[in-house]
Amino acid sequence: MKSKRDKNKKNQSASRNKREKVRKKDIKIRSQSPTIRKRSKKRIKALKRKYMRRRAGLVLALIFIIFLSTKALLGKINGYNNYTYPKFRQEVMDSITEEIFVGNTNDRSLTSAEKISDFNKLSYYLERNYAIDKENEKNYKELIDQTETFKKKVKKSKSDQEFFDIVSAYISILDDNRTNLLDVKTYNKIFPYYKENKNSPRGKILGDAQVVNRYKRLLERKDNLLGLDLKENNKILELNMPVFNSNNLKEDKEKIRQVLKNNQNISYIFINLSQNESIDDKYANEILPLLIHKDYNFEKVVFYRGNLLKQSLSYMKNNKDKVPTTSSFIENQAIKFPEETKEINKENYMYYDQIKTEIKKDQNMPNKKIYILTNDNTKNDPIRFANILKNTSDATIIKNGFEGDNTKNDIIYYLRADIVKLDHSGLLLSINSSKSLNEDDKYLKYDQIINAKDPYKKVLSLIK
């Protein structure tokens, strides 16, 4: 009788009992049951589906990588290059229009990151350089409070036009005549003068290739390119100046010069400044010597908050292009100004400096009695222009308006606004960056206020 140990040894498999050899004929293969075969097929199908999903995922990932690479390459090709100072060409000016409105163009739109970058620069310069006084401080604080809200709007903007609209709405919180994005009409009027002064700070900004590119891409409205309209009316020389257009500066000067020199019958000059909103002082400074009765010499203390005006004052000190306005540029600390100031808080400002404006009369021009017409929309440098003629030539200034009270448009600015370029869009931001101590002569003084349907005809009837 076999032992129990022998029986267990007989039942052990060959894989477990390494000492026994198993012959091939002793190996029996049992066929799988239908249930097992069905499960095996399902497992194979599941593996195939999993494999196909992985292949599809890899294909999609590859397509996405190719798309991103292509987009980056196209962005680099179409992006702005590092520009050098461009040649000033008349064809550039011919393609500039009046409003900030983006036309159809083959050039790419701004990216979200570029819009945010431009907005950050704009808000930074406004916060650090905008001239604050007691009248506008409330608006300034509201602008600062609204900065993050508008930044979110900029980030969500879908087009360049929407970006421009949002930025314009943001700046409009200040409600300031001289602080805004330069429209094409303004750019078009001041650009030609600085093509002859391209090394000046303003000339470099206005002539920057990216700026020229942006402003020539705006919709064209050449019918708005106005200028001086000169008319001889018996004893009256009529000068209609809806804008100070430096495109025609040399031509305008020569026209006025020839009429005053050759027509001895002229006794009066009637200057119509209605609707004139020009921000630059160059045109007026060139025309004034033909009209003033005596030399204009004027000094003023100006306060400023940031480095923006420092660049302009430094250039004025050197006076390389013989500008009428100069500065000692000492950078006196504002807080140490010895006098009390009614309109400003000295703690809001960094420095103050003295500016001096000198305009020499053209001694070949005869003196004429001058009448000037303005209206509610006359502002910025035309107000300074009229004030100089009043002080030097006893000009009679008549305003056609609904109210007799002074408004912000009647403020005399003795120093022009500063201009900043937004790096990516190429747009220009004008900033009212200085505050002069003019408590006694803040507003233009009018000799008469009228409310006439035809103010031009009304003033002509007053001239004797």
C-alpha positions in Angstrom: 0.0 0.0 0.0 1.3 3.3 -1.1 1.9 5.9 1.5 0.0 9.2 1.7 3.3 11.0 0.8 3.6 9.1 -2.4 0.0 10.0 -3.4 0.6 13.7 -2.9 3.8 13.5 -4.9 1.9 11.9 -7.8 -0.6 14.7 -7.8 2.0 17.6 -8.0 2.3 19.3 -11.3 5.6 19.3 -13.2 6.0 23.0 -12.7 5.9 22.6 -9.0 8.0 19.3 -9.0 11.1 20.3 -10.7 12.7 17.0 -10.3 10.3 15.2 -12.6 10.4 15.5 -16.3 7.1 15.9 -18.2 6.7 14.3 -21.6 4.9 16.1 -24.4 2.5 13.3 -24.9 1.5 13.6 -21.3 0.5 17.3 -21.7 -3.2 17.7 -22.2 -4.7 20.9 -23.7 -8.2 21.6 -22.6 -10.3 23.9 -24.9 -11.7 27.1 -23.5 -15.3 27.3 -22.7 -17.6 29.6 -24.8 -17.9 32.0 -21.9 -14.1 32.4 -21.6 -13.7 33.0 -25.4 -16.4 35.7 -25.3 -14.6 37.5 -22.4 -11.3 37.3 -24.3 -12.8 38.9 -27.4 -14.3 41.8 -25.3 -10.9 42.4 -23.7 -9.2 42.5 -27.1 -11.8 45.0 -28.4 -11.4 47.2 -25.3 -7.7 47.2 -25.8 -8.2 48.3 -29.5 -10.5 51.1 -28.5 -8.0 52.3 -25.9 -5.2 52.2 -28.5 -7.3 54.1 -31.0 -8.2 56.8 -28.4 -4.5 57.2 -27.6 -3.6 57.6 -31.3 -6.4 60.2 -31.8 -5.1 62.1 -28.8 -1.5 62.1 -30.1 -2.7 63.3 -33.5 -4.7 66.2 -32.0 -1.7 67.1 -29.8 0.5 67.2 -32.9 -2.0 69.4 -34.8 -2.2 71.8 -31.8 1.6 72.1 -31.6 1.8 72.8 -35.3 -0.9 75.4 -35.0 0.8 77.2 -32.1 4.2 77.1 -34.0 2.6 78.6 -37.1 0.8 81.3 -35.1 4.1 82.3 -33.4 5.9 82.4 -36.6 3.3 84.5 -38.3 3.2 86.8 -35.3 6.9 87.3 -35.5 6.7 88.0 -39.3 3.8 90.5 -38.9 5.0 92.1 -35.7 6.4 95.5 -35.4 10.1 95.8 -36.0 12.6 98.0 -34.3 12.1 101.2 -36.2 14.6 103.9 -37.0 13.6 107.6 -37.5 11.6 107.5 -40.8 11.8 109.8 -43.8 9.0 112.4 -43.7 7.0 111.9 -46.9 4.0 113.9 -48.2 2.2 110.7 -49.1 2.1 109.8 -45.4 0.3 113.0 -44.6 -2.2 112.4 -47.5 -3.4 109.2 -45.9 -4.1 110.7 -42.4 -7.6 111.4 -41.3 -9.6 113.2 -38.6 -10.8 110.7 -36.1 -9.3 107.8 -34.2 -11.1 105.1 -36.1 -9.4 101.9 -37.4 -10.0 101.1 -41.0 -9.6 97.7 -42.8 -6.0 96.9 -43.0 -3.8 93.9 -43.8 -1.7 94.6 -40.7 -2.4 92.5 -37.7 -4.5 93.6 -34.7 -3.1 94.2 -31.3 -2.8 91.2 -29.0 -4.4 91.2 -25.6 -0.9 91.5 -23.9 -0.1 94.5 -26.1 -3.3 96.2 -25.2 -2.7 95.7 -21.5 0.9 96.9 -21.9 -0.2 100.1 -23.6 -3.0 100.7 -21.1 -0.5 100.2 -18.2 1.9 102.8 -19.7 -1.0 105.2 -20.3 -2.3 104.9 -16.7 1.2 105.2 -15.3 1.9 108.4 -17.0 -1.4 109.9 -16.2 -1.0 109.0 -12.5 2.5 110.3 -12.3 2.4 113.4 -14.5 -1.1 114.8 -14.8 -1.3 118.3 -13.3 -3.7 118.3 -10.4 -5.4 121.4 -9.0 -8.4 121.9 -6.7 -10.8 121.9 -9.6 -9.8 118.6 -11.2 -8.6 116.6 -8.2 -11.9 114.9 -7.8 -11.8 113.7 -11.4 -8.2 112.6 -11.0 -9.0 110.4 -8.0 -12.0 108.9 -9.8 -9.7 108.0 -12.7 -7.2 106.3 -10.3 -10.1 104.4 -8.7 -11.4 103.2 -12.1 -8.0 102.0 -13.4 -8.4 98.3 -12.6 -12.0 98.3 -13.9 -10.9 99.7 -17.2 -7.9 97.3 -17.4 -10.3 94.4 -17.2 -12.4 95.9 -20.0 -9.2 96.3 -22.1 -8.3 92.7 -21.5 -11.7 91.6 -22.8 -11.7 93.9 -25.8 -12.0 92.0 -29.1 -10.7 94.6 -31.6 -8.4 97.6 -31.9 -11.4 99.9 -32.2 -12.9 98.6 -29.0 -9.6 99.1 -27.3 -9.4 102.7 -28.5 -13.0 103.4 -27.3 -12.3 102.0 -23.9 -9.1 104.0 -23.5 -10.8 107.2 -24.7 -13.6 106.6 -22.2 -11.1 106.1 -19.4 -9.2 109.4 -20.2 -12.5 111.3 -20.5 -13.0 110.9 -16.8 -10.5 113.7 -16.4 -12.7 116.0 -18.5 -9.5 117.9 -19.6 -9.1 119.7 -22.9 -5.5 118.9 -23.3 -5.4 115.3 -22.0 -6.6 112.8 -24.7 -5.5 110.5 -27.4 -4.4 112.5 -30.4 -6.9 112.2 -33.2 -5.8 112.2 -36.8 -6.8 115.8 -37.4 -4.6 117.0 -34.6 -1.7 114.8 -35.7 -2.1 115.9 -39.3 -1.9 119.6 -38.3 1.2 119.5 -36.2 3.3 116.8 -37.9 4.6 118.9 -40.8 6.2 121.5 -38.6 8.4 119.0 -36.8 9.7 117.3 -39.9 12.1 120.3 -39.9 12.9 119.7 -36.2 13.1 116.0 -36.1 15.8 116.0 -33.4 13.5 117.7 -30.9 11.7 115.5 -28.3 8.3 116.2 -30.0 9.7 115.7 -33.5 11.1 112.3 -32.5 7.8 111.1 -31.1 5.6 112.5 -34.0 8.0 111.0 -36.6 8.4 107.6 -35.0 7.9 105.0 -37.7 5.4 103.1 -35.6 3.4 106.2 -34.9 3.4 107.2 -38.6 2.3 103.6 -39.5 -0.6 103.7 -37.0 -1.9 107.1 -38.0 -1.7 106.4 -41.7 -3.9 103.3 -41.2 -6.9 105.3 -40.1 -9.9 106.0 -42.3 -9.3 108.8 -44.8 -11.3 112.0 -44.7 -9.4 114.6 -46.6 -12.3 117.0 -46.7 -11.5 117.9 -43.1 -8.1 119.2 -43.8 -8.8 122.9 -43.3 -6.5 125.9 -43.1 -6.3 129.6 -43.2 -8.9 131.4 -45.3 -7.7 134.9 -46.1 -9.9 137.6 -47.6 -9.4 141.3 -48.3 -12.6 143.2 -47.5 -12.0 146.9 -48.3 -10.2 148.2 -45.1 -10.6 144.9 -43.3 -8.2 141.8 -43.6 -10.3 138.8 -42.7 -8.4 135.8 -41.3 -10.5 132.7 -40.7 -8.4 130.3 -38.6 -10.6 127.2 -37.8 -7.3 125.3 -37.1 -3.6 126.1 -36.7 -2.4 124.0 -39.7 1.3 123.8 -39.9 1.0 122.1 -43.3 0.5 125.6 -44.8 2.6 127.6 -42.3 5.1 129.1 -44.7 2.4 129.8 -47.3 0.1 131.4 -44.7 2.9 133.6 -43.3 3.7 134.8 -46.8 0.1 135.5 -47.7 -0.4 137.7 -44.5 2.9 139.4 -45.0 2.2 140.3 -48.6 -1.3 141.7 -47.9 -0.2 143.9 -45.0 2.9 145.1 -46.9 1.2 145.9 -50.2 -2.3 147.0 -49.2 -2.0 150.3 -47.5 -5.8 150.6 -47.2 -6.0 147.8 -44.6 -6.8 149.4 -41.3 -8.3 146.4 -39.4 -7.6 142.7 -39.0 -10.5 140.4 -38.1 -9.3 137.0 -36.8 -12.0 134.3 -36.5 -10.9 131.6 -34.0 -14.3 129.9 -33.7 -14.1 126.1 -33.3 -10.2 126.3 -33.1 -9.0 123.6 -30.6 -5.3 123.4 -31.7 -3.0 122.1 -29.0 0.4 123.0 -30.4 2.0 126.4 -30.0 4.3 126.4 -33.1 1.9 127.8 -35.6 0.8 130.7 -33.4 4.4 131.5 -32.5 5.3 131.9 -36.2 2.3 134.0 -37.1 2.3 136.4 -34.1 5.4 138.4 -35.2 3.3 139.6 -38.2 0.4 140.9 -36.0 1.7 142.1 -32.6 2.4 145.8 -32.1 5.4 145.3 -29.7 7.7 142.5 -28.5 6.1 139.9 -26.2 8.1 139.1 -23.1 6.5 136.9 -20.4 7.7 134.9 -17.5 5.8 132.3 -15.5 6.3 129.8 -12.7 5.2 126.3 -13.6 4.8 123.3 -11.3 5.1 119.7 -12.5 4.7 116.3 -10.9 6.8 113.8 -12.9 9.7 113.3 -15.3 7.7 113.9 -18.4 7.9 117.7 -18.4 11.5 117.6 -17.2 12.6 116.3 -20.7 10.8 119.2 -22.4 12.3 121.8 -20.0 15.8 120.4 -20.4 15.4 120.8 -24.1 14.1 124.3 -23.7 17.1 125.2 -21.6 19.5 124.3 -24.3 17.2 125.9 -26.9 18.7 124.1 -29.8 16.0 125.0 -32.3 15.5 128.6 -31.1 12.1 128.1 -29.6 10.4 131.2 -28.2 9.8 129.5 -24.8 12.9 128.7 -22.6 13.5 127.5 -19.1 16.2 127.8 -16.5 15.5 124.2 -15.5 16.7 124.3 -12.0 14.3 121.7 -10.6 13.3 123.6 -7.5 11.5 121.4 -4.9 7.8 122.3 -5.1 7.3 122.0 -1.4 9.9 124.8 -0.8 8.1 127.3 -3.0 8.1 130.5 -0.8 4.5 131.7 -1.6 1.1 130.4 -0.7 -0.8 128.8 -3.6 -4.6 129.0 -3.9 -5.3 126.6 -6.7 -2.8 123.8 -6.0 -1.5 121.7 -3.1 2.3 122.0 -3.4 2.6 118.5 -1.8 1.1 117.0 -5.0 4.1 118.3 -7.1 7.8 117.5 -7.3 9.3 120.6 -8.8 8.7 124.1 -10.1 10.7 126.1 -12.6 10.6 129.4 -14.4 9.7 129.6 -18.1 10.2 132.6 -20.3 8.5 133.3 -23.6 9.9 135.9 -26.0 8.3 136.8 -29.4 9.8 139.5 -31.4 7.7 141.8 -33.6 8.5 141.9 -37.3 9.4 145.5 -37.6 8.5 145.5 -41.3 4.8 144.9 -40.5 2.5 147.9 -39.9 0.3 147.9 -36.8 -3.4 147.4 -37.4 -6.4 147.4 -35.1 -7.3 143.8 -34.3 -10.6 142.1 -33.6 -10.9 138.5 -32.6 -14.0 136.3 -32.5 -14.1 133.1 -30.4 -17.0 130.8 -29.4 -17.7 128.1 -26.7 -15.5 125.6 -28.6 -12.4 127.8 -28.9 -9.8 126.4 -26.5 -6.1 125.5 -25.9 -3.5 127.4 -27.8 -5.9 129.7 -29.7 -6.8 131.2 -26.3 -3.1 131.9 -25.6 -2.8 133.4 -29.1 -5.7 135.7 -28.4 -4.4 136.7 -25.0 -1.0 137.6 -26.5 -2.6 139.9 -29.1 -4.7 141.5 -26.3 -1.6 142.2 -24.2 0.6 143.4 -27.0 -1.8 144.9 -29.5 -4.9 145.9 -27.5 -7.0 143.5 -29.5 -10.7 143.5 -29.0 -11.9 140.0 -28.2 -15.5 139.0 -28.7 -17.0 135.7 -27.6 -20.1 134.2 -29.1 -21.6 132.0 -26.5 -24.6 131.0 -24.4 -23.2 132.0 -21.1 -21.0 134.9 -20.0 -19.2 133.0 -17.2 -15.7 131.6 -17.7 -15.4 127.9 -18.6 -12.5 125.5 -18.7 -12.2 126.4 -22.4 -11.3 129.9 -21.5 -8.2 128.9 -19.5 -4.9 130.4 -20.7 -2.1 127.7 -21.0 1.3 129.2 -21.1 3.1 125.9 -21.7 2.0 123.3 -24.2 1.0 119.7 -23.2 3.4 116.8 -23.4 3.0 113.9 -25.7 3.7 110.2 -24.9 3.8 107.3 -27.4 2.0 104.1 -26.6 4.6 101.4 -27.5 2.5 98.8 -29.3 -0.5 100.6 -30.8 1.6 103.6 -31.9 -1.1 106.0 -30.6 -0.1 109.3 -29.0 -1.3 110.5 -25.6 -1.4 114.2 -24.9 -1.1 115.0 -21.2 -1.7 118.3 -19.4 1.5 118.0 -17.4 2.1 121.4 -15.9 0.3 123.9 -13.7 1.2 127.6 -13.8 0.5 130.0 -11.0 -2.1 132.2 -12.8 -4.7 133.0 -10.1 -4.9 136.5 -11.4 -4.8 135.8 -15.1 -6.2 132.3 -15.4 -9.0 133.1 -18.0 -9.0 135.0 -21.2 -10.7 138.4 -20.6 -13.4 139.2 -23.2 -14.3 142.7 -24.2 -17.8 141.6 -25.2 -20.0 138.5 -25.0 -22.7 138.1 -27.8 -25.2 135.4 -28.6 -25.8 136.0 -32.3 -27.1 133.7 -35.0 -24.5 135.0 -37.4 -21.6 136.1 -35.1 -19.2 136.7 -38.0 -21.5 139.2 -39.6 -22.1 140.8 -36.2 -18.4 141.4 -35.5 -17.9 142.9 -39.0 -20.7 145.4 -38.2 -18.8 146.4 -35.0 -15.6 147.2 -36.9 -15.3 150.9 -37.7 
